[in-house]
């Protein structure tokens, strides 16, 4: 069997390291790029380079952005006293698609999962508490009056929401949870706009 050219092998191995891509899919992607117009491969390479060079995490909400603070945190039309807490940056996009939420966000970058070795210290929980406390003591910023816990409706998401509720209630903020319009065990990013809008409208006290 003739060995593959080393650049092809390298690309297949690189694709295989991405989540959800196995060896067969990685091979198909590599051969597609090999046979396609050079501009497709070059534009992909440029997009990957710009991804690493021009994106950052907002120092306020920890969402992916190209400026700091991000556009949502800087938007004067957003309700700065209403924070929606989500697990991942993709969840921000899911909520934004509903056009039903006009507050700001806080991205945890995961959920509490002892089985995977993810505890509270690995998430942006400390930063959330600090954000609320600083807003309460600042003369220039509105205090946070409500925190919407929009973690995924699965075991890890529920555990994270319960943990956050216990920490947040002593701070004097209203803590709500998305309504059960979302399917248990599902991921927020896959919910349709109508279901997510109803869940936001029907959020309940924790």
Helices and strands as residue ranges (DSSP letters): H 6-16, H 23-35, H 38-54, E 56-57, E 64-65, H 71-74, E 79-86, H 89-98, E 103-107, G 114-116, G 120-122, H 125-137, E 146-149, H 155-169, E 174-177, G 188-190, H 193-201, E 204-205
